[in-house]
Every structure is written in structure tokens, then in C-alpha cells.
Amino acid sequence: MPSTTLTLIGKPDCHLCDVAHEIVDAVVAEMPDAVAERIEIVEQSINDDPALFEKWWEKIPVVLIDGELHAHWRVSAERLREALQKKAGAQ
């Protein structure tokens, strides 16, 4: 059962969103199975939700970890890995 939710907010045809998606997938794939299986990745488009658009349109891609802002515009694989490992250690 997932215990950490990683939310990626972006939109179609967004180059930085595509890059962020690749980084998220790569970082989670590198995690030990016991950690990776507890991470739920949720993707949301600002095009599908007016509230998301209003809040994030200037900052996409946006990465939230358990609802808390982790990164926007550019996602660092190293920083994301550290944050997820820290979350896993706290659980």
C-alpha cells in the first residue's frame, strides 16, 4: 500500500513537464523495491482543473510530495531522490 504520494502537475506538450516526468520515473525506478512500491505517482494536468491552472500555470512542472511543494520548473534528480529516501526513512 502506497504511503507517499508524488504528484506531478503539468500539461501536454510541455517540454519541461516531459523532462520532469522522465526524472521522476528514473528516480523511482532506482529506489529499492521496498521503497518504490510505497510511492504512488499521480499525474495531473492544469488543463483539466481550473483550480490547478490558477495556482500553478506559471510554475509547471510542479512536483508535490504528500501535498507539499517539492519543486517547480526544473526537477533535480538528486534532490528528489534525497527527499524520497528521507520520507521512506521516516515511515
N, C-alpha and C positions, 0 to 999 in steps of 0.2 A: 504494500500500500504506500503510495507517494506521501512523503512528509515535507517536501519542499516543492513549491510551485515557482517555476521560472516562466515569466510572461514576456513574450516578445511582441512589442507593438510596432507595427509598420504599415505599409501599404504595398499593393502590387506595383511593379515597375519602378522600384526604388533601389538603386544600386547599393547604397549603404545598408539598406534592410537585408538585401541578399547576402552581403558580406557578414553582417551580424548573425544571420541565420546559420551560415557556414561555421562561424566561430562557436556559436552555442552548440551546434551538433558535434563539432570536433572535441570541444572541451568535455561534454557529457560522455562522449564515446571513450575518452581517455580515462574516465573515472573508474575505480574498481566497481565491479558489478553490484556489490552490496550497497554502494552509494548511488550509482546511476539508476538503479531500479526504484529508488525512493524519490527521484526527481521527475516531476510532471512538467512537461513543456507545453505551454498554452500559447497559441498564436492568435493575435487579434489585429484587425485592420481598422485604421482610423476611418476608412471609407464606409464601414458597416455600423459605426456607432457615433452619433453626433457628439456625445459627451467626451469620448476618446479624442475625436477630432479637435474639439475646442481646447482640451487640456494639453494635447501632445503634438499637434500638427507641425510646430516649428522645431521639434526636438527628435523626430523619428530618425532612426530606430531607437526605441526605448526598451530597456531590459529592467524588469522588476523581479525581485526575489522575495517571495512571500508578501507581495504587495508593496514592498519598499523599493524606491528608485535605486537601481544599481548603476546604470549607465544610460547615456543618450548620445546620439550622433555616432560616436565611434566606440566599439566594444573591444576591450583589451582581453585577450585570451588568458593572460597571466592573472590579471585582476579577477576575472570571472572564476577561474579555477580556484584561486585562494578563497574567494567568498563562498563558493560551494563546499569546499573542504572544511571551512570554518563552520558552516551550517551543519555539515554531516557530523563533525566532532561535537557539536553542541546537542546533538539528539541522542 
